[in-house]
Amino acid sequence: MTHRLVINWSKKQSVPLACWLCALGLPFALPAATQSKKEPVVPKWGRFEQTFKSSLVYSNALQEANLTVIFTSPLGQTNETAGFWDGDHTWRVRFAPDQPGPWSFRTICSDTSNQGLHHQTGRFLCTAATGTTRFEQHGPIGLARDHRHLEHADGTPFFWLADSAWNGARVSEPKDWETYALTRAEQKFSVVQWVVAPGEDLKNESAFTGFPDRIAINPDFFRRLDAKVEALRTAGLLSAMVPFSEMKSQREVGLALPDDQAALIVRYVVARYGAEPVAWLLAFGDDHLPKAAGRWKHIGRSVFGGKGHAPVVLYPSPSPALLDEFRDQEWVDVFGFPTLTDVTDEALKQALTGPFESEWNKTPPRPIIPFTPYENEPGASSGRRFGAADVRRAAYWSLLLSPPAGLSYGAHGVANWDLSVATNAPKTLGSDWPLWRRALFMPGAKQMTSLATLFNSVAFWRLRPRSQFVPAQPGDTSPARYIAAAGTEAKDLGLVYVPEDRTLELALDALPPSPTVTWFNPRTGENSPAVAVVGGNSCQFPTPDAGDWLLLLKAGK
């Protein structure tokens, strides 16, 4: 039997041709315009990047146009993110989604006639978090609820142990920077502090040209820098970037920018790298404190004020008194200050009675990041070089004399990325390495590894200074013997640092219930049993050997 299919066409009823072809079992292809494009897929806290092609070419894109991209989350929340120019017709936006599900975006360009940038739309899909680094697993860092420490987006505490490599990202060869990043990650550092501008990179190019009144971005400089940022990200290290450093020495040689131009370079760096594991480090210093404070308040408010951003760390070196000028600035999240400036009793006394002791009691509360002196760098006036013991003592003192959020370490040779090679050194393994690479393995760096292991093994964020733990303070007569102590409100954890004395006298009230007490060796990272001699209202703990020790007190289970 033969079946006939009769199709009755009429003006009142129209059936798409594709439906009839499907009914007949015939192949067909939709026009390209009706096919949905494959949406990008990005893991939670990963980096979504979208490229836009400008329909106009600007003579100076930094000065002539702004691109804003509004992202809408699966829950309908919006996030405004700045795009950035990347040369010729190319503009980009980078964004780190924090919710799984479908996201959408639309663009707004200050030049509404630019059809390639204005009113562009798109979508992408965010999946569950993947990856192995701390940032892939736990998200970016921000202020904790107590405003005393930093934590990841999922609430995991973050201990800031930074290394200073100020010029390293710019001037290093890519392979050398990867070696550096992997080495510091293996040594348990969590942060690298470095400067974007001013200064030339390994190609003798700078971040911007047209200095100083109307700067223009050099995209080639930043493309090379992208790889350095990625190396830190891959190693699980936070980039603490100084977008634009301004110290007295730079102004003396004419490297200052007007406020509006300095704000432009800071804003560009934030737009380009804001989706990375990052913190913004504003490092500056000036003999004219009110002038410097007013300038950086203006820059900071214009870039960060009223907007979501990665933590902003204020480091006014060498003038911690400048912090007082910024207490009312809500965009400033973290305070940093130098610790020891010299290896003298007077410098020790000033450090122990200065910001260490007083800063944490001031309001509003902020995490405090002390900056230790650079290992092997000469002191400010004595000329004596800081040894590992000096740096180590400054580190433990500062962490126990204020609520610990972390600290910054530096090694002379790494901090200035010294490329020189010793010509008279005996021919041994590493003798032909440049100084920056040899300096990676100074004794102090190894001891920072032990410090990180210790603080990450306890609830460091709950510690508060407890001077009353030490009834007889030997530091009152000799600053080098100062014993620093910290404990928790619940009295279930305590740490006491003994720099020199062979016997620690501790108040009985400092002991947790059913205490477990051990000695920790800051020089080696080893633990030893602690034995107490109890008498009256105190007890005495003899140290296992000469040198500095840390007593670890924990409540028994």
C-alpha positions as CSV (number, residue, x, y, z in Angstrom):
1,M,0.0,0.0,0.0
2,T,1.3,3.4,-0.9
3,H,0.8,6.3,1.5
4,R,0.7,9.8,0.4
5,L,1.4,12.9,2.5
6,V,-0.7,15.8,1.6
7,I,0.4,19.2,2.7
8,N,-2.2,21.9,2.7
9,W,-0.6,25.3,2.6
10,S,-2.7,28.3,3.7
11,K,-2.1,31.9,4.6
12,K,-3.7,31.4,8.0
13,Q,-1.3,28.6,9.1
14,S,2.4,28.6,8.6
15,V,4.6,25.7,9.6
16,P,8.4,26.2,9.6
17,L,10.2,24.3,6.9
18,A,12.5,22.7,9.4
19,C,9.6,21.0,11.2
20,W,8.3,19.5,7.9
21,L,11.8,18.4,7.0
22,C,12.1,16.8,10.4
23,A,8.7,15.1,10.0
24,L,9.9,13.7,6.7
25,G,13.1,12.4,8.2
26,L,15.2,14.7,5.9
27,P,18.4,16.4,7.0
28,F,18.5,20.1,7.5
29,A,20.7,22.9,8.8
30,L,19.6,26.0,10.7
31,P,21.0,29.3,9.6
32,A,24.2,30.2,11.5
33,A,22.4,33.2,13.1
34,T,19.9,30.9,14.9
35,Q,22.5,28.5,16.3
36,S,23.5,29.2,20.0
37,K,27.2,29.7,20.6
38,K,28.9,27.4,23.0
39,E,29.1,29.2,26.3
40,P,32.5,29.4,28.1
41,V,32.8,27.3,31.3
42,V,34.7,28.6,34.3
43,P,35.1,27.1,37.7
44,K,34.0,28.9,40.8
45,W,36.7,31.4,41.8
46,G,38.4,30.8,38.5
47,R,39.2,33.5,35.9
48,F,36.7,34.4,33.2
49,E,38.1,36.5,30.4
50,Q,36.3,38.2,27.5
51,T,37.8,40.0,24.6
52,F,36.1,43.0,22.9
53,K,37.1,44.6,19.6
54,S,36.8,48.3,19.7
55,S,35.2,49.9,16.6
56,L,37.4,53.0,17.2
57,V,41.2,53.4,17.6
58,Y,42.1,55.9,20.3
59,S,45.4,57.9,20.4
60,N,45.5,57.3,24.2
61,A,42.9,54.8,25.3
62,L,43.7,55.2,29.0
63,Q,42.7,58.8,28.8
64,E,39.9,58.7,26.3
65,A,37.6,55.8,27.1
66,N,36.4,53.7,30.0
67,L,34.9,50.2,29.8
68,T,32.6,48.9,32.5
69,V,31.2,45.4,32.5
70,I,28.2,44.5,34.6
71,F,28.0,40.8,35.6
72,T,24.8,39.3,36.8
73,S,25.0,36.2,38.9
74,P,22.6,33.2,38.9
75,L,20.9,34.8,41.9
76,G,20.4,38.1,40.1
77,Q,23.2,40.0,42.0
78,T,25.2,42.4,39.9
79,N,28.9,43.2,40.0
80,E,30.5,46.1,38.2
81,T,34.0,45.3,36.9
82,A,36.3,47.6,34.9
83,G,37.7,46.5,31.6
84,F,41.1,47.5,30.3
85,W,42.8,48.3,27.0
86,D,45.3,45.8,25.7
87,G,46.6,47.4,22.5
88,D,45.2,48.4,19.1
89,H,41.5,47.5,18.9
90,T,41.7,45.0,21.8
91,W,39.9,45.5,25.2
92,R,39.4,42.8,27.8
93,V,37.6,42.1,31.1
94,R,38.6,39.6,33.7
95,F,36.3,38.4,36.4
96,A,36.2,35.7,39.1
97,P,32.7,34.3,39.6
98,D,31.7,33.2,43.1
99,Q,28.5,31.3,42.4
100,P,28.0,28.2,40.3
101,G,25.4,28.5,37.6
102,P,24.7,30.7,34.5
103,W,26.1,34.2,34.5
104,S,25.5,37.0,32.0
105,F,27.2,40.3,31.3
106,R,26.6,43.6,29.5
107,T,29.0,46.4,28.8
108,I,28.9,50.2,29.1
109,C,31.5,52.3,27.4
110,S,32.0,56.0,28.2
111,D,32.2,56.5,24.5
112,T,28.7,55.4,23.5
113,S,29.5,55.7,19.8
114,N,31.9,52.8,20.1
115,Q,29.7,49.9,18.9
116,G,32.4,47.3,19.6
117,L,32.5,48.2,23.3
118,H,29.1,49.7,24.2
119,H,26.1,47.5,24.8
120,Q,27.9,44.2,24.2
121,T,26.3,41.2,26.0
122,G,27.3,37.6,26.7
123,R,27.0,34.6,29.0
124,F,29.1,31.9,30.6
125,L,28.6,29.0,32.9
126,C,30.3,28.7,36.3
127,T,30.9,25.2,37.7
128,A,31.9,24.0,41.1
129,A,35.4,24.9,42.3
130,T,38.2,22.8,41.0
131,G,42.0,22.8,41.3
132,T,44.6,22.2,43.9
133,T,45.9,25.6,45.1
134,R,44.5,27.3,48.2
135,F,42.8,29.9,46.1
136,E,41.2,27.4,43.8
137,Q,39.9,25.4,46.7
138,H,38.9,28.2,49.2
139,G,38.6,31.3,47.1
140,P,40.1,34.8,47.2
141,I,41.1,36.4,50.5
142,G,39.4,39.2,52.3
143,L,38.8,40.6,55.8
144,A,37.6,38.2,58.5
145,R,34.6,39.1,60.6
146,D,36.7,40.1,63.5
147,H,38.8,42.5,61.3
148,R,41.9,41.1,62.9
149,H,43.0,38.6,60.3
150,L,42.4,37.6,56.7
151,E,40.5,34.6,55.4
152,H,39.4,33.0,52.2
153,A,35.9,33.4,50.7
154,D,34.8,30.1,52.3
155,G,36.0,31.2,55.8
156,T,39.3,29.3,55.9
157,P,41.9,31.5,57.8
158,F,44.8,32.8,55.7
159,F,48.2,33.3,57.4
160,W,50.0,36.1,55.5
161,L,53.7,35.1,55.2
162,A,55.1,37.3,52.5
163,D,58.4,37.5,50.8
164,S,59.6,40.8,49.3
165,A,60.7,40.7,45.7
166,W,60.0,44.2,44.8
167,N,61.6,44.4,41.3
168,G,61.6,40.7,40.6
169,A,58.4,40.3,38.6
170,R,59.5,43.0,36.2
171,V,63.2,42.3,35.6
172,S,63.3,38.5,35.9
173,E,63.5,36.1,33.1
174,P,60.3,34.0,33.0
175,K,62.1,30.7,33.9
176,D,63.9,32.4,36.8
177,W,60.6,33.8,38.1
178,E,59.0,30.3,37.9
179,T,62.0,28.9,39.9
180,Y,61.6,31.7,42.5
181,A,57.8,31.1,42.8
182,L,58.1,27.3,43.2
183,T,60.9,27.7,45.8
184,R,59.0,30.2,47.9
185,A,55.9,28.1,47.7
186,E,57.8,25.0,48.8
187,Q,59.2,27.1,51.7
188,K,55.6,27.7,52.8
189,F,55.4,31.4,51.9
190,S,51.9,32.4,51.0
191,V,52.4,35.9,49.5
192,V,54.9,37.7,47.3
193,Q,55.2,41.5,47.5
194,W,56.3,43.2,44.3
195,V,56.1,46.5,42.4
196,V,54.5,47.1,39.0
197,A,55.6,50.7,38.5
198,P,57.7,52.7,38.1
199,G,60.7,50.9,36.7
200,E,61.8,49.1,33.6
201,D,61.4,45.4,32.9
202,L,63.8,42.9,31.3
203,K,63.1,44.5,27.9
204,N,64.0,47.9,29.2
205,E,60.4,49.1,28.9
206,S,58.1,50.7,31.4
207,A,54.5,50.3,32.4
208,F,53.6,53.7,31.0
209,T,54.9,56.4,28.7
210,G,54.1,60.1,28.2
211,F,55.4,60.9,31.7
212,P,54.3,62.7,33.7
213,D,51.2,64.8,32.9
214,R,49.4,62.5,30.4
215,I,50.6,59.0,30.7
216,A,49.8,56.2,28.2
217,I,49.8,52.5,28.9
218,N,52.4,50.2,27.3
219,P,50.5,47.0,26.7
220,D,53.6,44.9,25.8
221,F,55.0,45.5,29.3
222,F,51.8,44.2,30.9
223,R,51.5,41.2,28.6
224,R,54.9,40.1,29.8
225,L,53.8,40.7,33.3
226,D,50.7,38.6,32.9
227,A,53.0,35.5,32.7
228,K,54.7,36.4,36.0
229,V,51.3,36.8,37.7
230,E,50.2,33.4,36.3
231,A,53.4,31.8,37.7
232,L,52.5,33.0,41.2
233,R,48.9,31.9,40.8
234,T,50.0,28.4,39.7
235,A,52.3,28.1,42.6
236,G,49.5,29.0,45.0
237,L,51.0,32.4,46.0
238,L,49.1,35.6,46.5
239,S,50.3,38.6,44.5
240,A,50.6,41.6,46.9
241,M,51.1,44.2,44.1
242,V,52.3,47.7,44.5
243,P,50.5,49.3,41.5
244,F,52.6,52.5,41.8
245,S,55.3,52.9,44.3
246,E,56.2,56.3,45.5
247,M,59.2,56.9,47.8
248,K,61.1,60.1,48.6
249,S,64.1,58.9,46.4
250,Q,61.8,58.6,43.4
251,R,60.4,62.1,43.8
252,E,63.9,63.6,44.1
253,V,64.7,62.3,40.6
254,G,61.4,63.5,39.2
255,L,59.5,60.2,39.1
256,A,56.3,61.6,40.8
257,L,53.0,61.6,39.0
258,P,50.1,64.1,39.4
259,D,47.3,62.7,41.5
260,D,45.0,62.0,38.6
261,Q,47.7,60.2,36.6
262,A,48.8,58.1,39.6
263,A,45.1,57.1,40.1
264,L,44.9,56.1,36.4
265,I,47.8,53.7,36.6
266,V,46.5,52.2,39.9
267,R,43.0,51.8,38.4
268,Y,44.5,50.1,35.3
269,V,46.5,47.6,37.4
270,V,43.4,46.8,39.5
271,A,41.3,46.3,36.3
272,R,43.9,44.0,34.7
273,Y,44.7,41.8,37.7
274,G,41.7,42.1,40.0
275,A,40.5,38.6,39.1
276,E,43.7,37.1,40.3
277,P,44.6,36.0,43.8
278,V,45.8,39.4,44.8
279,A,46.0,42.1,47.4
280,W,46.9,45.8,46.8
281,L,49.9,47.1,48.6
282,L,50.1,50.9,48.8
283,A,53.7,51.6,49.7
284,F,54.9,55.1,50.1
285,G,56.9,57.4,52.4
286,D,57.5,61.1,52.7
287,D,59.1,63.6,55.1
288,H,56.0,65.7,54.6
289,L,53.4,63.4,56.2
290,P,50.2,65.5,55.8
291,K,51.0,66.0,52.1
292,A,51.6,62.3,51.5
293,A,48.5,61.3,53.5
294,G,46.2,63.7,51.6
295,R,47.6,62.6,48.2
296,W,47.1,58.9,48.9
297,K,43.7,59.4,50.5
298,H,42.6,61.0,47.2
299,I,44.1,58.3,45.1
300,G,42.7,55.5,47.3
301,R,39.2,56.9,47.5
302,S,39.0,57.4,43.7
303,V,40.1,53.8,42.9
304,F,38.7,51.8,45.8
305,G,36.1,53.9,47.6
306,G,32.6,52.5,47.6
307,K,33.6,49.4,45.5
308,G,34.3,45.8,46.2
309,H,38.0,45.1,46.0
310,A,40.7,42.8,47.1
311,P,42.3,43.8,50.5
312,V,44.2,47.1,50.4
313,V,47.3,47.0,52.6
314,L,48.7,50.4,53.6
315,Y,52.5,50.5,54.2
316,P,53.8,54.0,54.9
317,S,57.5,53.2,55.3
318,P,59.4,54.3,57.2
319,S,56.8,56.4,59.1
320,P,54.2,54.2,60.9
321,A,52.8,57.4,62.5
322,L,51.2,58.1,59.1
323,L,48.7,55.2,59.8
324,D,46.8,57.6,62.1
325,E,45.9,59.7,59.0
326,F,44.0,56.7,57.5
327,R,42.0,55.3,60.4
328,D,38.8,56.8,59.0
329,Q,39.4,55.5,55.5
330,E,37.1,52.5,55.0
331,W,38.8,51.4,51.8
332,V,42.0,50.6,53.8
333,D,41.7,47.0,55.0
334,V,45.1,46.2,56.5
335,F,47.9,48.2,58.2
336,G,51.6,47.3,57.7
337,F,54.6,48.9,59.4
338,P,58.3,48.2,59.7
339,T,59.6,46.5,62.9
340,L,63.3,46.9,63.6
341,T,65.3,49.5,61.9
342,D,68.7,48.6,63.4
343,V,70.4,46.1,65.6
344,T,70.9,48.3,68.7
345,D,69.3,48.3,72.1
346,E,67.7,51.7,71.4
347,A,66.1,50.4,68.1
348,L,64.9,47.2,70.0
349,K,63.4,49.3,72.7
350,Q,61.6,51.6,70.2
351,A,60.2,48.6,68.4
352,L,58.9,46.8,71.5
353,T,57.2,49.9,72.9
354,G,56.0,51.3,69.5
355,P,53.5,50.0,67.0
356,F,54.0,46.4,68.2
357,E,52.5,47.2,71.6
358,S,50.0,50.0,70.9
359,E,48.6,49.7,67.3
360,W,46.3,46.7,67.9
361,N,44.3,48.5,70.6
362,K,43.3,51.3,68.3
363,T,39.9,51.5,66.6
364,P,38.6,50.6,64.2
365,P,40.4,47.2,64.3
366,R,42.4,46.1,61.3
367,P,44.8,43.2,60.6
368,I,48.4,44.2,61.3
369,I,51.2,43.0,59.0
370,P,54.7,43.8,60.5
371,F,57.6,44.0,58.0
372,T,60.8,42.5,59.4
373,P,64.2,43.9,58.4
374,Y,65.8,42.3,55.4
375,E,68.1,39.5,56.2
376,N,71.7,40.4,55.5
377,E,70.9,44.1,55.0
378,P,72.8,46.8,57.0
379,G,71.1,48.5,59.9
380,A,70.0,52.1,59.4
381,S,72.7,53.7,61.5
382,S,75.0,51.1,62.9
383,G,75.8,49.5,59.6
384,R,75.7,46.0,61.2
385,R,73.9,43.5,59.0
386,F,70.7,41.9,60.2
387,G,71.3,38.2,60.8
388,A,68.8,35.3,60.8
389,A,68.5,35.6,64.6
390,D,67.6,39.3,64.4
391,V,65.0,38.7,61.8
392,R,63.6,35.7,63.6
393,R,63.2,37.6,66.9
394,A,61.5,40.5,65.2
395,A,59.1,38.1,63.6
396,Y,58.1,36.3,66.8
397,W,58.0,39.4,68.9
398,S,55.7,41.2,66.4
399,L,53.4,38.2,66.0
400,L,52.8,37.8,69.7
401,L,52.6,41.5,70.6
402,S,49.6,42.1,68.4
403,P,46.8,39.8,67.2
404,P,48.7,37.7,64.6
405,A,47.6,38.0,61.0
406,G,51.0,37.3,59.4
407,L,54.2,39.1,58.6
408,S,56.5,40.2,55.8
409,Y,60.0,38.8,55.4
410,G,62.8,40.0,53.1
411,A,66.2,38.7,52.0
412,H,68.8,41.1,50.8
413,G,69.5,40.0,47.3
414,V,66.0,38.9,46.6
415,A,64.3,42.1,47.6
416,N,66.3,44.1,45.1
417,W,66.6,41.1,42.7
418,D,70.4,41.3,42.5
419,L,71.7,39.7,39.3
420,S,75.4,39.9,40.2
421,V,77.4,36.7,40.5
422,A,80.3,36.2,43.0
423,T,83.6,36.1,41.2
424,N,85.8,35.0,44.1
425,A,83.5,32.3,45.6
426,P,84.8,28.6,45.8
427,K,83.5,26.5,43.0
428,T,80.6,24.6,44.7
429,L,77.0,23.8,43.8
430,G,75.2,27.2,43.3
431,S,78.4,29.3,43.4
432,D,77.7,30.5,39.9
433,W,74.1,31.5,40.7
434,P,73.1,35.1,40.8
435,L,72.8,36.6,44.2
436,W,69.0,36.6,44.2
437,R,68.9,32.9,43.7
438,R,71.5,32.1,46.4
439,A,69.7,34.5,48.8
440,L,66.5,32.3,48.5
441,F,68.2,29.8,50.8
442,M,69.4,32.1,53.6
443,P,68.9,30.6,57.1
444,G,66.1,33.1,57.9
445,A,64.0,31.8,55.0
446,K,64.2,28.2,56.3
447,Q,63.2,29.5,59.7
448,M,60.2,31.3,58.2
449,T,59.1,27.8,56.9
450,S,59.1,26.6,60.5
451,L,57.2,29.7,61.6
452,A,54.6,29.1,59.0
453,T,54.2,25.5,59.9
454,L,53.7,26.4,63.6
455,F,51.2,29.2,63.1
456,N,49.2,27.2,60.5
457,S,48.9,24.3,63.0
458,V,47.1,26.4,65.6
459,A,44.2,28.8,65.8
460,F,46.5,31.8,65.4
461,W,43.6,34.2,64.7
462,R,42.3,33.7,68.2
463,L,45.5,34.8,69.9
464,R,45.8,38.1,71.8
465,P,48.8,39.7,73.6
466,R,49.0,38.5,77.2
467,S,51.8,40.5,79.0
468,Q,50.4,39.3,82.4
469,F,51.6,35.8,81.6
470,V,55.2,36.9,82.4
471,P,55.3,38.2,86.1
472,A,59.0,39.2,85.9
473,Q,59.8,40.7,82.6
474,P,63.6,40.5,81.8
475,G,63.0,42.9,78.9
476,D,62.5,45.7,81.3
477,T,66.3,45.8,81.9
478,S,67.5,44.4,78.6
479,P,65.3,44.8,75.4
480,A,67.0,41.8,73.7
481,R,65.6,39.6,76.5
482,Y,62.0,40.7,76.1
483,I,59.6,37.7,76.5
484,A,56.5,38.0,74.4
485,A,53.3,36.1,75.2
486,A,49.9,35.6,73.7
487,G,46.8,33.5,74.5
488,T,43.2,32.9,73.6
489,E,40.1,34.2,75.5
490,A,39.1,30.5,76.1
491,K,42.5,29.8,77.6
492,D,42.9,26.8,75.5
493,L,46.0,28.0,73.6
494,G,49.1,30.0,74.5
495,L,52.4,30.9,73.0
496,V,55.4,32.4,74.8
497,Y,58.6,33.5,73.1
498,V,61.9,33.4,75.1
499,P,64.7,35.0,73.1
500,E,67.6,34.5,75.5
501,D,66.9,33.3,79.1
502,R,67.5,29.7,80.0
503,T,64.4,29.7,82.4
504,L,60.9,31.0,81.8
505,E,58.9,32.1,84.8
506,L,55.2,31.9,83.8
507,A,52.1,32.8,85.8
508,L,50.0,29.8,86.8
509,D,47.0,31.6,85.4
510,A,48.6,31.3,81.9
511,L,48.2,27.5,81.9
512,P,45.2,26.0,80.1
513,P,43.2,23.2,81.8
514,S,45.0,19.9,81.8
515,P,47.8,21.5,79.8
516,T,49.9,19.9,77.1
517,V,53.2,21.9,77.1
518,T,56.0,21.6,74.6
519,W,59.1,23.6,73.5
520,F,59.3,24.7,69.9
521,N,62.7,25.5,68.5
522,P,62.4,28.5,66.1
523,R,65.8,27.8,64.6
524,T,65.1,24.2,63.5
525,G,61.3,23.7,63.8
526,E,61.8,20.7,66.2
527,N,59.7,20.1,69.3
528,S,60.9,19.1,72.8
529,P,59.1,18.1,76.0
530,A,58.7,20.8,78.6
531,V,59.0,20.2,82.3
532,A,57.7,22.7,84.9
533,V,58.7,23.4,88.5
534,V,55.7,24.8,90.3
535,G,55.9,27.2,93.2
536,G,53.4,29.7,94.6
537,N,51.6,31.6,91.8
538,S,54.0,30.8,89.1
539,C,55.9,28.0,87.5
540,Q,59.3,27.8,85.9
541,F,60.1,26.1,82.6
542,P,63.9,25.5,81.9
543,T,64.6,25.7,78.1
544,P,66.1,22.5,76.5
545,D,69.2,24.3,75.4
546,A,70.7,27.8,74.8
547,G,69.2,30.0,72.2
548,D,65.6,31.3,71.6
549,W,62.6,29.0,72.3
550,L,58.9,29.2,72.1
551,L,56.7,27.5,74.7
552,L,53.4,26.1,73.2
553,L,50.6,25.6,75.7
554,K,47.5,23.7,74.7
555,A,44.5,22.5,76.6
556,G,44.4,18.7,77.1
557,K,41.6,16.8,75.4
